[in-house]
């Protein structure tokens, strides 16, 4: 999935401002926003895809990376800023996780699906994707009759777990 949003606004979260001050003290927030805005636009032109968490990582200064998420109101929010090579940050964000370990992560999918089916959370599933919901939400949203059909599809009697 490629996110194509106009990069009109880049907002720095309070946490990102703190990290910018700690990791790039000579860069002012307005300078960082401008650089990040240009880098996001470049990344979009190159077709960069978001990581497993929906973020894109852009290098905006020598050794400084911004973790950017699409904002609900349009534009982008920078959640944090880290220095290249900071292992702790890369492990926390999972950056590179899908590219490097996608197959090992994907192998867990069947286990997830088995548990979801066992407890009756699957509403629909097709082609490696699934929609899950709690029993309470299923009853409220679909009503009792459709809830019972969903539970039957999961191999359960109403509300019972295998």
Helices and strands as residue ranges (DSSP letters): E 10-12, H 14-23, H 29-46, E 56-61, E 64-70, E 76-83, H 87-93, H 97-106, H 109-118, E 122-126, E 129-132, H 135-153
